[in-house]
Amino acid sequence: MKKWIKIALWTLFFIALVALGFFVKQTLDAKQLPDPEINIPSDGDNTFITKQELLDKLKRKDFIFDNQKRSELEIEEIEKFIANISQVKSVDVFQKLNGTWKINIELRKAIARIYNLAGENFYLDEDGNTFLTTPTHTSRTLIFTGEIKDRQNSISVPIIINNDSLITIRKLDDIYRISSYVCDDPLFHSLIGQVHIQKNGDFILVPLVGDQQIVFGTAHSDEEVQSKFNKLKIFYNEAIPFEGWDTYSEINLKFEDQIVCKKKIENE
């Protein structure tokens, strides 16, 4: 008999618990929904969208409106909308038990800004994906110009690298190798401001200090890029302090195990 009493009590307890949960849900669903808590970590140079700008976008799309109830919140649709914003790398939208809700966003990190032959300009991120610029925010990063046929909606760098038929006609993977190295090296990050691609495929580095051009040549592998930048670093550390920034008009890194320089002609 005692066993049945225990079963009955446990049954009543679970029924009460379910009823309480249903009542709490109904109460929360009927309450007015507050604005979301928005979290967008940024390193300063890659703040492509602010909390207020995101909130304004959601309101223009009627995902957020006056006197909105919790039951009217479309979590999946909001998450899908934010994920399609070009500058967003990942997003997580969720509700809390207390009736509030939160949006966590990770923005893309730009390592290059590309100006192509089609008149487009766009960013390349640290994962090798392209994304759009914004009229209100600019990232301080390496600029690439010249003979670039790759478009803003181009396939990603990892796909190019793993496809032999694409690697010979695309420049995006070479741009990625150079810009990745420059971004990770404090010296070259502060020294190199622009890279121009000539018709013969050579990359020309344009330094922020001095008016010489640095003929980098090709960038077909990480090893090639690292070797050339190592040579350039040795040159800057050992030659420039004695010769000066304005001694040379050209620094050529194309030749294996050597640097070929052209001195400026007087009154040039």
Buried (B, 14 or more C-beta within 10 A) or exposed (E): EEEEEEEEEEEEEEEEEEEEEEEEEEEBBEEEBEEBEBEBEBEEEBBBBBBEBBBEBBEEEEBBEEEBEBEEBEEEEBBEBBBEBBBBBEBEBEBEEEBBBEBBBBBBBBBBBBBBEEEBBBBBBBEBBBBBBBEEBBBEBBBBBBBBEBBBEBBBBEBBBEEEEBBEEBBBBBBBBBBBBBBEBEEBBEBBBBBBBEEEBBBBBBBEEBEBBBBBBBBBEEEBBEBBBEBBBEBBEEBBEEEEEEBBBBBBBBEEEEBEBBEEEEEE
